[in-house]
Amino acid sequence: MIGIYLSGTGNTKHCVEKIVGLLDKTAAIVPLESADVIEQIKNNDTIIFGYPTQFSNAPYMVRDFIRENCSLWKNKKILCVATMGAFSGDGAGCAARLFKKYGAKILGGVHIKMPDSVCDSKLLKKSSEQNREIIRQADKKIECIAEQIKRGKYPKEGITQIAHMAGLFGQRLWFYKKTAGYTDKLKISDGCTGCELCVSLCPMKNISVKNNRAAAGGRCTMCYRCISLCPQKAITLLGDEVVEQCRYEKYC
């Protein structure tokens, strides 16, 4: 078994680590952008694959990774784990359908509500105590899921036809352009000091420093990692100012 994840603010990382840890304490847990992720996949038959949902879709980086490495998935057994701030519908199903297309066996799907990770919008913001309670409930759910899996029963959240319709018509069709590919909408303000932290953080290597200021390319996968960790709060994407930086570690 192996755990693989894309995580911007630590939510998905925490969930995959907890699920895998409860199922197999010896299993490796690897970020999607890790240099050895392909080798790890080749050497493991069972994969816990986690990512945050974006407008009821898997991040484009995740879908791109699955397609680019289509030959890896044949006969792999995969549990898709989707984290979200509110509604998802078929968040887990978005990757599951791709994996299945390339020959994987889908063990199940898991949807886990976690604190909102969109730092430049007030829409889903909650108090610190509310976020701590969200994490407590998430951990309880993960513990229950792990016990079910040990008994051979995998959850099917997000991978049914009903879930597919809910995700498609509930959000994905309305926001298709936001998730159809990578985005070039990442904004960096004059507050940037050129510290290069965002350069090292970006899983897409989409940010560089030019003339002592960060500059974004056109391959942002909207993970919000750079936005949540910029010490100057100089980076935005959906909004124009950072409302609150979001990191799992703030609430644990």
Summary of the structure (lengths in Angstrom):
residues: 252
radius of gyration: 17.6
end to end distance: 26.3
largest distance: 57.5
contacts: 848
relative contact order: 0.16
helix: 37%
strand: 19%
